[in-house]
Each structure stands twice: as C-alpha cells, then as structure tokens.
Amino acid sequence: MSDKEDHLLNAAEQVFLRYGIKRTSMADVAEQAGVSRQTLYKSFANKDAVMLAGMQRHLAQKAQLIKAGLAAYDDVSDQIDVILNAVVVMPHAALTSSPHAAELMDGIGQISEAELARAAQKTTAFFAQVFAPFEAQLAGRGLTPADLASLAQIACKSIKGAAKDEADLKQLLATLKAALLASLSAV
C-alpha cells in the first residue's frame, strides 16, 4: 500500500466514524484527506472499495500486532491477552467511540464477508499457536489445540457483539481467559 493510499484510508476512517457509512460520500473522504475527488477516485473506484481496502489494512495491522505480541511474551496468559486485546478490546473501543457503530458493523459485514472469514481463520490460527504447547493437557480432556482455538475465536466474536459496555466487556473477557487457562492446566 502506498503512502498516498494509507493517507486516504486514514481520512476515510475518520469520516466513517464521524458520519457513518450511509452519510459519508467520496467528496467527504477527499475533503478530509485534503485531496480532490479525482485523486481519491484514482486510488479507489467507490466507497465500497475504500471500505474494503480499509478493512484489509486494519486486519493486516491487527495480524502484525498479534505476531509481535506473541513473540514478545513467553507466558500463555500474556499471549492470550495480546490476542484478546487486538481482536476484541481495540475494535470495541474504536467502534464505541462512534455514534454509528451498528451501521459500521453492518457495512463492514456487507462489504466483505470473505475478509471477515479470513480474519476469523487468522484469529483461530493465533490461538492454536498459543495452545499448541498444551496438546497433551488438552488431549486429556478430549480436545485439540485447534478445538480450543476455534471455541476461543467464536467466543471473541460473540463477546464483541454481546458486551453491553466496557465493564461488561472486561468481565466477559476475564471469564473467557480464565476458562481458556483452566483448559490448558494439567488434568
């Protein structure tokens, strides 16, 4: 991604959070970026293309953040925190800062279910990586690292949609983390 495209996507994100998807026009994005509409259209064909590129960029950044965090910590508890923070806490904070959170989530889902599916697969793979050293303990419970990783990913997705507020989000994540750690302990 070029610096210009990155700049345009930063501007688009600000406008989408401020006005929502429906009320945002390409002219709004161009104005926020300080460029002409023609310049914006040279990089992105339409608003859906802007949304998709922004989503792809966000997911790539999240994956890099998780990779760096997992490499930085040896403790499984810290590694779980890295994933939960990137997959649930940060997106929740960004979305709840916008009065248009529900519209943004609907728009993201409509733009690219395929991207969301790839993101879910990556999250599952990160959890599986963290759980792999505990394969014997999990086998004692009739589970595999992939089984627990899949459950953790589904729980993360559910928690994002179910949390009533930040306190509820923290409690749900603490419960999930405790359950995951209990699953990894010796039988």
Accessible surface in RSA format (square Angstrom, percent):
REM  Atomic radii and reference values for relative SASA: ProtOr
REM  Chains: A
REM  Algorithm: Lee & Richards
REM  Probe-radius: 1.40
REM  Slices: 20
REM RES _ NUM      All-atoms   Total-Side   Main-Chain    Non-polar    All polar
REM                ABS   REL    ABS   REL    ABS   REL    ABS   REL    ABS   REL
RES MET A   1   131.39  68.0  46.61  30.8  84.79 201.9  53.85  45.8  77.54 102.7
RES SER A   2    56.08  47.4  42.40  56.6  13.68  31.5  50.63 107.8   5.45   7.6
RES ASP A   3   130.72  91.6 120.72 120.2  10.00  23.7  38.69  91.1  92.03  91.8
RES LYS A   4    94.09  45.9  84.91  52.1   9.18  21.9  61.37  55.2  32.72  34.9
RES GLU A   5    50.34  28.9  50.34  38.1   0.00   0.0   4.23   8.2  46.11  37.6
RES ASP A   6    50.43  35.3  50.43  50.2   0.00   0.0  10.03  23.6  40.40  40.3
RES HIS A   7    88.98  48.6  85.86  59.7   3.12   8.0  63.35  65.3  25.63  29.8
RES LEU A   8     0.77   0.4   0.50   0.4   0.27   0.7   0.60   0.4   0.17   0.4
RES LEU A   9     3.02   1.7   0.77   0.5   2.25   5.7   0.77   0.5   2.25   6.1
RES ASN A  10    64.31  44.3  62.27  60.2   2.04   4.9  16.50  39.7  47.80  46.2
RES ALA A  11     4.97   4.6   2.42   3.7   2.55   5.8   4.41   6.2   0.57   1.5
RES ALA A  12     2.07   1.9   2.07   3.2   0.00   0.0   2.07   2.9   0.00   0.0
RES GLU A  13    89.64  51.5  85.23  64.5   4.41  10.5  31.06  60.1  58.58  47.8
RES GLN A  14    88.59  49.5  83.43  61.0   5.16  12.3  30.19  64.3  58.40  44.3
RES VAL A  15     1.17   0.8   1.17   1.1   0.00   0.0   1.17   1.0   0.00   0.0
RES PHE A  16    13.31   6.7  13.31   8.2   0.00   0.0  13.31   8.1   0.00   0.0
RES LEU A  17    44.02  24.5  42.54  30.4   1.48   3.7  42.82  30.1   1.20   3.2
RES ARG A  18   112.42  47.2  96.35  49.1  16.07  38.3  54.23  74.1  58.20  35.3
RES TYR A  19    91.63  42.8  90.58  51.5   1.05   2.7  56.31  42.3  35.32  43.5
RES GLY A  20     0.00   0.0   0.00   N/A   0.00   0.0   0.00   0.0   0.00   0.0
RES ILE A  21    21.04  12.0  21.04  15.7   0.00   0.0  21.04  15.1   0.00   0.0
RES LYS A  22   169.65  82.8 141.70  86.9  27.96  66.6  90.72  81.7  78.93  84.1
RES ARG A  23   149.11  62.6 124.41  63.4  24.70  58.8  66.61  91.0  82.50  50.0
RES THR A  24     2.46   1.8   0.00   0.0   2.46   5.9   0.29   0.4   2.17   3.3
RES SER A  25    49.26  41.6  44.28  59.1   4.98  11.5  44.53  94.8   4.73   6.6
RES MET A  26    14.68   7.6  11.27   7.5   3.40   8.1  11.36   9.7   3.31   4.4
RES ALA A  27    44.17  40.6  39.32  60.7   4.85  11.0  39.84  56.1   4.33  11.5
RES ASP A  28    43.43  30.4  39.12  38.9   4.31  10.2   4.14   9.7  39.29  39.2
RES VAL A  29     0.24   0.2   0.24   0.2   0.00   0.0   0.24   0.2   0.00   0.0
RES ALA A  30     2.52   2.3   2.52   3.9   0.00   0.0   2.52   3.5   0.00   0.0
RES GLU A  31   142.00  81.5 121.92  92.2  20.09  47.8  49.26  95.3  92.75  75.7
RES GLN A  32    67.28  37.6  41.36  30.2  25.92  61.7   7.29  15.5  60.00  45.5
RES ALA A  33     8.31   7.6   0.00   0.0   8.31  18.9   0.82   1.2   7.49  19.9
RES GLY A  34    67.50  83.2   0.00   N/A  67.50  83.2  36.19  99.3  31.31  70.1
RES VAL A  35    43.29  28.5  23.99  21.7  19.29  46.5  33.66  29.2   9.63  26.1
RES SER A  36    57.17  48.3  40.33  53.8  16.84  38.8  45.33  96.5  11.83  16.6
RES ARG A  37   129.26  54.3 125.50  64.0   3.76   9.0  14.75  20.2 114.51  69.4
RES GLN A  38   117.35  65.6 113.82  83.2   3.54   8.4  56.83 121.0  60.52  45.9
RES THR A  39    36.33  25.8  36.33  36.8   0.00   0.0  13.95  18.7  22.38  33.8
RES LEU A  40     0.33   0.2   0.33   0.2   0.00   0.0   0.33   0.2   0.00   0.0
RES TYR A  41   101.85  47.6  87.21  49.6  14.64  38.1  58.78  44.2  43.07  53.1
RES LYS A  42   167.93  81.9 127.40  78.2  40.53  96.5  80.70  72.6  87.23  92.9
RES SER A  43    27.49  23.2   2.44   3.3  25.05  57.7   4.90  10.4  22.60  31.7
RES PHE A  44    14.88   7.4  12.32   7.6   2.56   6.7  14.87   9.0   0.01   0.0
RES ALA A  45    77.64  71.4  53.27  82.2  24.37  55.4  60.35  85.0  17.29  45.8
RES ASN A  46    73.90  51.0  73.64  71.2   0.26   0.6  26.77  64.4  47.13  45.6
RES LYS A  47    50.89  24.8  49.41  30.3   1.48   3.5  34.75  31.3  16.14  17.2
RES ASP A  48    80.58  56.4  78.91  78.5   1.67   4.0  18.10  42.6  62.48  62.3
RES ALA A  49    32.04  29.5  23.75  36.7   8.29  18.9  29.27  41.2   2.77   7.3
RES VAL A  50     1.82   1.2   1.04   0.9   0.78   1.9   1.04   0.9   0.78   2.1
RES MET A  51    16.59   8.6  10.80   7.1   5.79  13.8   9.39   8.0   7.20   9.5
RES LEU A  52    58.73  32.7  58.73  42.0   0.00   0.0  58.73  41.2   0.00   0.0
RES ALA A  53    16.42  15.1  15.01  23.2   1.41   3.2  15.87  22.3   0.55   1.5
RES GLY A  54    20.27  25.0   0.00   N/A  20.27  25.0  16.95  46.5   3.32   7.4
RES MET A  55    16.59   8.6   8.26   5.5   8.33  19.8  14.24  12.1   2.35   3.1
RES GLN A  56    76.36  42.7  70.66  51.6   5.71  13.6  23.30  49.6  53.07  40.2
RES ARG A  57    26.73  11.2  21.66  11.0   5.07  12.1  14.25  19.5  12.48   7.6
RES HIS A  58    82.57  45.1  82.20  57.1   0.37   0.9  58.51  60.3  24.05  28.0
RES LEU A  59    19.70  11.0  17.44  12.5   2.26   5.7  17.44  12.2   2.26   6.1
RES ALA A  60    52.51  48.3  48.74  75.2   3.77   8.6  51.35  72.3   1.15   3.1
RES GLN A  61    99.14  55.4  91.62  67.0   7.52  17.9  42.95  91.4  56.19  42.6
RES LYS A  62    25.22  12.3  20.94  12.8   4.29  10.2  14.77  13.3  10.46  11.1
RES ALA A  63     9.55   8.8   7.94  12.2   1.62   3.7   9.21  13.0   0.34   0.9
RES GLN A  64   111.19  62.2 108.71  79.4   2.49   5.9  42.18  89.8  69.02  52.3
RES LEU A  65    80.06  44.6  74.40  53.2   5.66  14.2  79.03  55.5   1.03   2.8
RES ILE A  66     3.00   1.7   3.00   2.2   0.00   0.0   3.00   2.2   0.00   0.0
RES LYS A  67   109.94  53.6 102.20  62.7   7.74  18.4  60.74  54.7  49.20  52.4
RES ALA A  68    64.96  59.7  51.29  79.2  13.67  31.1  60.30  84.9   4.66  12.3
RES GLY A  69    12.34  15.2   0.00   N/A  12.34  15.2  11.86  32.5   0.49   1.1
RES LEU A  70     9.23   5.1   3.48   2.5   5.75  14.5   3.81   2.7   5.42  14.6
RES ALA A  71    89.28  82.1  50.56  78.0  38.72  88.1  62.61  88.2  26.67  70.6
RES ALA A  72    77.30  71.1  37.78  58.3  39.52  89.9  49.09  69.1  28.21  74.7
RES TYR A  73    99.20  46.3  95.91  54.6   3.29   8.6  50.05  37.6  49.15  60.6
RES ASP A  74   146.42 102.6 115.78 115.2  30.64  72.4  39.05  91.9 107.37 107.1
RES ASP A  75    74.88  52.5  66.08  65.8   8.80  20.8  29.70  69.9  45.18  45.1
RES VAL A  76    24.78  16.3  22.02  19.9   2.76   6.6  22.06  19.2   2.72   7.4
RES SER A  77    26.49  22.4  26.49  35.4   0.00   0.0  15.30  32.6  11.19  15.7
RES ASP A  78    52.50  36.8  51.21  51.0   1.30   3.1   2.76   6.5  49.75  49.6
RES GLN A  79    29.76  16.6  29.76  21.8   0.00   0.0   0.00   0.0  29.76  22.6
RES ILE A  80     0.00   0.0   0.00   0.0   0.00   0.0   0.00   0.0   0.00   0.0
RES ASP A  81    60.75  42.6  57.65  57.4   3.10   7.3  25.35  59.7  35.39  35.3
RES VAL A  82    23.00  15.1  16.41  14.9   6.60  15.9  21.50  18.7   1.50   4.1
RES ILE A  83     0.00   0.0   0.00   0.0   0.00   0.0   0.00   0.0   0.00   0.0
RES LEU A  84     7.13   4.0   7.13   5.1   0.00   0.0   7.13   5.0   0.00   0.0
RES ASN A  85    64.20  44.3  63.58  61.4   0.61   1.5  15.63  37.6  48.57  46.9
RES ALA A  86     2.54   2.3   0.18   0.3   2.35   5.4   0.59   0.8   1.94   5.2
RES VAL A  87     7.17   4.7   7.17   6.5   0.00   0.0   7.17   6.2   0.00   0.0
RES VAL A  88     0.00   0.0   0.00   0.0   0.00   0.0   0.00   0.0   0.00   0.0
RES VAL A  89    53.21  35.0  52.62  47.6   0.58   1.4  52.62  45.7   0.58   1.6
RES MET A  90    91.42  47.3  84.73  56.1   6.69  15.9  83.72  71.2   7.70  10.2
RES PRO A  91    16.94  12.3  12.87  11.7   4.06  14.8  16.94  14.0   0.00   0.0
RES HIS A  92    23.65  12.9  20.12  14.0   3.53   9.0  14.59  15.0   9.05  10.5
RES ALA A  93    58.99  54.2  47.75  73.7  11.24  25.6  52.73  74.3   6.27  16.6
RES ALA A  94    47.59  43.8  38.53  59.5   9.06  20.6  47.08  66.3   0.50   1.3
RES LEU A  95    32.70  18.2  32.70  23.4   0.00   0.0  32.70  23.0   0.00   0.0
RES THR A  96    83.34  59.3  54.86  55.6  28.48  67.9  45.19  60.7  38.15  57.7
RES SER A  97    84.09  71.1  44.94  60.0  39.15  90.2  47.95 102.1  36.14  50.6
RES SER A  98     7.63   6.4   0.00   0.0   7.63  17.6   1.93   4.1   5.70   8.0
RES PRO A  99   113.60  82.8  69.35  63.2  44.24 160.8  83.48  68.9  30.11 187.2
RES HIS A 100    34.18  18.7  29.75  20.7   4.43  11.3  21.99  22.7  12.19  14.2
RES ALA A 101    27.99  25.7  26.49  40.9   1.50   3.4  26.52  37.3   1.48   3.9
RES ALA A 102    78.32  72.0  65.64 101.3  12.68  28.8  73.59 103.6   4.73  12.5
RES GLU A 103    30.42  17.5  23.25  17.6   7.16  17.1  22.18  42.9   8.23   6.7
RES LEU A 104     7.94   4.4   7.94   5.7   0.00   0.0   7.94   5.6   0.00   0.0
RES MET A 105    86.46  44.8  79.90  52.9   6.56  15.6  77.72  66.1   8.73  11.6
RES ASP A 106    89.88  63.0  82.86  82.5   7.02  16.6  20.16  47.4  69.72  69.5
RES GLY A 107     9.60  11.8   0.00   N/A   9.60  11.8   9.24  25.4   0.36   0.8
RES ILE A 108    41.61  23.7  41.18  30.7   0.43   1.0  41.61  30.0   0.00   0.0
RES GLY A 109    18.34  22.6   0.00   N/A  18.34  22.6  18.22  50.0   0.11   0.3
RES GLN A 110   148.98  83.3 115.82  84.6  33.16  78.9  43.94  93.5 105.03  79.7
RES ILE A 111    43.31  24.6  18.05  13.4  25.26  60.9  20.49  14.8  22.83  61.9
RES SER A 112    11.19   9.5   5.92   7.9   5.28  12.2   7.22  15.4   3.98   5.6
RES GLU A 113   131.47  75.5 123.29  93.3   8.19  19.5  41.09  79.5  90.38  73.8
RES ALA A 114    56.64  52.1  45.09  69.6  11.55  26.3  52.57  74.0   4.08  10.8
RES GLU A 115    17.96  10.3  17.96  13.6   0.00   0.0   0.87   1.7  17.09  14.0
RES LEU A 116    70.37  39.2  64.95  46.5   5.43  13.6  65.29  45.9   5.08  13.7
RES ALA A 117    54.71  50.3  46.00  71.0   8.72  19.8  53.36  75.1   1.36   3.6
RES ARG A 118   117.55  49.4 116.74  59.5   0.81   1.9  54.26  74.2  63.29  38.4
RES ALA A 119    13.83  12.7   9.78  15.1   4.04   9.2  12.80  18.0   1.03   2.7
RES ALA A 120    28.90  26.6  24.91  38.4   3.99   9.1  28.35  39.9   0.55   1.4
RES GLN A 121   124.85  69.8 116.29  85.0   8.56  20.4  43.72  93.1  81.13  61.5
RES LYS A 122   101.45  49.5  98.35  60.3   3.09   7.4  62.57  56.3  38.87  41.4
RES THR A 123     7.75   5.5   7.42   7.5   0.34   0.8   0.83   1.1   6.92  10.5
RES THR A 124    33.00  23.5  33.00  33.5   0.00   0.0  26.75  35.9   6.25   9.4
RES ALA A 125    60.46  55.6  49.04  75.7  11.42  26.0  55.33  77.9   5.13  13.6
RES PHE A 126    17.80   8.9  17.73  11.0   0.07   0.2  17.80  10.8   0.00   0.0
RES PHE A 127     0.00   0.0   0.00   0.0   0.00   0.0   0.00   0.0   0.00   0.0
RES ALA A 128    25.40  23.4  23.74  36.6   1.66   3.8  24.14  34.0   1.26   3.3
RES GLN A 129   107.92  60.3  91.21  66.7  16.72  39.8  41.40  88.1  66.53  50.5
RES VAL A 130     5.20   3.4   0.88   0.8   4.32  10.4   3.87   3.4   1.33   3.6
RES PHE A 131     0.00   0.0   0.00   0.0   0.00   0.0   0.00   0.0   0.00   0.0
RES ALA A 132    50.25  46.2  42.91  66.2   7.35  16.7  43.19  60.8   7.06  18.7
RES PRO A 133   104.26  76.0  65.44  59.7  38.81 141.1  78.82  65.1  25.44 158.1
RES PHE A 134    44.81  22.4  44.81  27.8   0.00   0.0  44.81  27.2   0.00   0.0
RES GLU A 135   105.30  60.5 104.96  79.4   0.35   0.8  25.86  50.0  79.44  64.9
RES ALA A 136    82.35  75.7  63.08  97.3  19.27  43.8  70.03  98.6  12.32  32.6
RES GLN A 137    53.07  29.7  48.60  35.5   4.47  10.6  13.49  28.7  39.58  30.0
RES LEU A 138     0.00   0.0   0.00   0.0   0.00   0.0   0.00   0.0   0.00   0.0
RES ALA A 139    64.17  59.0  44.76  69.1  19.41  44.2  47.67  67.1  16.51  43.7
RES GLY A 140    52.69  65.0   0.00   N/A  52.69  65.0  26.31  72.2  26.38  59.1
RES ARG A 141    95.21  40.0  63.70  32.5  31.51  75.0  34.52  47.2  60.69  36.8
RES GLY A 142    66.69  82.2   0.00   N/A  66.69  82.2  37.71 103.5  28.98  64.9
RES LEU A 143    58.58  32.6  54.75  39.2   3.83   9.6  55.13  38.7   3.45   9.3
RES THR A 144    65.20  46.4  64.88  65.8   0.32   0.8  62.54  84.0   2.65   4.0
RES PRO A 145    15.63  11.4  15.63  14.2   0.00   0.0  15.63  12.9   0.00   0.0
RES ALA A 146    60.11  55.3  56.87  87.8   3.23   7.4  57.33  80.7   2.77   7.4
RES ASP A 147    67.28  47.1  56.03  55.8  11.25  26.6  16.72  39.4  50.56  50.4
RES LEU A 148     5.77   3.2   4.46   3.2   1.31   3.3   5.77   4.1   0.00   0.0
RES ALA A 149     0.00   0.0   0.00   0.0   0.00   0.0   0.00   0.0   0.00   0.0
RES SER A 150    47.00  39.7  46.70  62.3   0.30   0.7  20.63  43.9  26.37  36.9
RES LEU A 151   106.62  59.4 104.22  74.6   2.40   6.0 105.99  74.4   0.64   1.7
RES ALA A 152     0.00   0.0   0.00   0.0   0.00   0.0   0.00   0.0   0.00   0.0
RES GLN A 153    23.16  13.0  23.16  16.9   0.00   0.0   0.38   0.8  22.78  17.3
RES ILE A 154    95.66  54.4  95.53  71.2   0.13   0.3  95.57  68.8   0.08   0.2
RES ALA A 155    22.49  20.7  16.78  25.9   5.71  13.0  22.41  31.6   0.08   0.2
RES CYS A 156     0.11   0.1   0.11   0.1   0.00   0.0   0.11   0.3   0.00   0.0
RES LYS A 157   143.28  69.9 136.02  83.5   7.26  17.3  79.64  71.7  63.64  67.8
RES SER A 158    63.67  53.8  52.44  70.0  11.23  25.9  37.26  79.3  26.41  37.0
RES ILE A 159    15.26   8.7  14.76  11.0   0.51   1.2  15.26  11.0   0.00   0.0
RES LYS A 160    63.29  30.9  49.03  30.1  14.27  34.0  19.40  17.5  43.89  46.8
RES GLY A 161    71.86  88.6   0.00   N/A  71.86  88.6  39.72 109.0  32.14  72.0
RES ALA A 162    65.30  60.0  42.39  65.4  22.91  52.1  51.39  72.4  13.91  36.9
RES ALA A 163    16.25  14.9   0.00   0.0  16.25  37.0   0.00   0.0  16.25  43.0
RES LYS A 164   178.73  87.2 140.71  86.3  38.02  90.5 102.72  92.5  76.00  81.0
RES ASP A 165    78.80  55.2  71.70  71.4   7.10  16.8  36.33  85.5  42.47  42.4
RES GLU A 166   108.52  62.3 104.10  78.8   4.43  10.5  35.78  69.2  72.74  59.4
RES ALA A 167    73.02  67.1  60.96  94.1  12.06  27.4  66.00  92.9   7.02  18.6
RES ASP A 168    34.79  24.4  29.69  29.5   5.11  12.1  11.84  27.9  22.95  22.9
RES LEU A 169     4.09   2.3   4.09   2.9   0.00   0.0   4.09   2.9   0.00   0.0
RES LYS A 170   127.89  62.4 121.37  74.5   6.52  15.5  75.34  67.8  52.55  56.0
RES GLN A 171   111.86  62.6 108.59  79.4   3.27   7.8  44.37  94.4  67.49  51.2
RES LEU A 172    58.11  32.4  56.12  40.1   1.99   5.0  56.25  39.5   1.86   5.0
RES LEU A 173    13.97   7.8  13.44   9.6   0.52   1.3  13.67   9.6   0.29   0.8
RES ALA A 174    56.02  51.5  43.40  67.0  12.62  28.7  51.08  71.9   4.94  13.1
RES THR A 175    78.22  55.6  72.50  73.5   5.72  13.6  66.64  89.5  11.58  17.5
RES LEU A 176    18.54  10.3  14.09  10.1   4.45  11.2  18.17  12.8   0.37   1.0
RES LYS A 177    39.78  19.4  39.78  24.4   0.00   0.0  19.37  17.4  20.41  21.7
RES ALA A 178    60.14  55.3  50.60  78.1   9.53  21.7  56.07  79.0   4.07  10.8
RES ALA A 179    55.81  51.3  45.34  70.0  10.47  23.8  53.63  75.5   2.18   5.8
RES LEU A 180     2.47   1.4   2.39   1.7   0.08   0.2   2.47   1.7   0.00   0.0
RES LEU A 181    54.64  30.4  48.26  34.5   6.38  16.0  48.96  34.4   5.68  15.3
RES ALA A 182    59.46  54.7  49.57  76.5   9.89  22.5  57.37  80.8   2.09   5.5
RES SER A 183    22.46  19.0  20.26  27.0   2.20   5.1   2.03   4.3  20.43  28.6
RES LEU A 184     4.55   2.5   3.29   2.4   1.26   3.2   3.43   2.4   1.12   3.0
RES SER A 185    55.90  47.2  45.79  61.1  10.11  23.3  45.22  96.3  10.68  15.0
RES ALA A 186    82.26  75.6  60.57  93.5  21.70  49.4  60.99  85.9  21.27  56.4
RES VAL A 187   128.26  84.4  68.68  62.2  59.58 143.6  88.18  76.6  40.07 108.7
END  Absolute sums over single chains surface
CHAIN  1 A    10059.1       8272.5       1786.7       5958.8       4100.4
END  Absolute sums over all chains
TOTAL         10059.1       8272.5       1786.7       5958.8       4100.4
